Amino acid sequence: MDLRLAGKRALVTGSSSGIGEAIVKQLAAEGVAVVVHGREESRANAVAEAIRAGGGSAEVALGDLTTDAGADAVAAAALAGGPIDILVNNAGFIGYLSWTEATVADWAQIYNTNVISGVRMIQRLVPQMRERHWGRVIQIGGGLSQQPGAIMPHYNATLAARHNLAVSLARELKDTGVTSNVVSPGAILTEKAQAQFTHMSQAHGWGETLEEIERNATQALAPNDVGRLGRPEEIAAAVAYLASPVAGYVSGATLRVDGGTIRSAF
């Protein structure tokens, strides 16, 4: 299926590793000129170089999105090569704290990192999309926004905020040609997650091989209808669809890619 993305330009925040890296590589493979964002120059450059080596177009934008100055720098670098058609707000942080451990400062910090950083980029890039009457804004959310557990309450709340602001933005962008949506991953087997699950397996007896660890970790932490953890490339495929012209009739929506972890009849 031709997603008709060739010639578009995209900024994917937090794309020097993990899900963001998979997204930026998928978009580049679809013919999108991508801007790889990160805070560490060597990691961001490595992703961009890999994309260019495969025949894609990639630039790098460095900056800390938790500050206005950092967001200004990222936006300026991204726009230096031309208008941004697609903004994917992926950058974020997971805080493994409980209700008794998370301080008010922790709540404020993670909200700034996971929510306000995305708002900063929306404010800097969406006005130009509106002027051109075409654009795609995609938040990377998560199932914990809808079915939170007792742990990581501050993180779960930021996911809910991402989902909420995406719908509000869709309403704001009515009749402009710019859409706003959410891709909601389940538990995804990134390199970081793989290392974490391997470490946890020693205490929980999940097995020795990656296959055993994944199967048992899925049953213990994220039971779903597929029986495994997701892959970053599966999130990237959903983002590519929503970013494309063929998804022009989709706005204010949440596309869950979680193996059926979150269930709803309506």
Secondary structure, 3 states (H helix, E strand, C coil): CCCCCCCCEEEECCCCCHHHHHHHHHHHHCCCEEEEEECCHHHHHHHHHHHHHCCCCEEEEECCCCCHHHHHHHHHHHHCCCCCCEEEECCCCCCCCCCCCCCHHHHHHHHHHHHHHHHHHHHHHHHHHHHHCCEEEEEECCHHHCCCCCCCHHHHHHHHHHHHHHHHHHHHCCCCCEEEEEEEECCECCHHHHHHHHHHHHHHCCCCCHHHHHHHHHHHHCCCCCCCCECHHHHHHHHHHHHCHHHCCCCCCEEEECCCCCCCCC
